[in-house]
Amino acid sequence: MENKEFREKFDKEYQNLCIGEQVARARHKAILTQDTLVNRIKNNKTLPIKI
């Protein structure tokens, strides 16, 4: 990954993937559907999620 622009884009996408996996694990642990999570986020700006 000598190309700086490629590396930066790759790193950003990798971070997005890691965040998505953390959200999925937390949602699974809390037994929440995707729709339930979305509704909670819309209705509560300080949604506490323990990971």
Secondary structure, 3 states (H helix, E strand, C coil): CCCHHHHHHHHHHHHHHHHHHHHHHHHHHCCCCHHHHHHHHHHCCCCCCCC
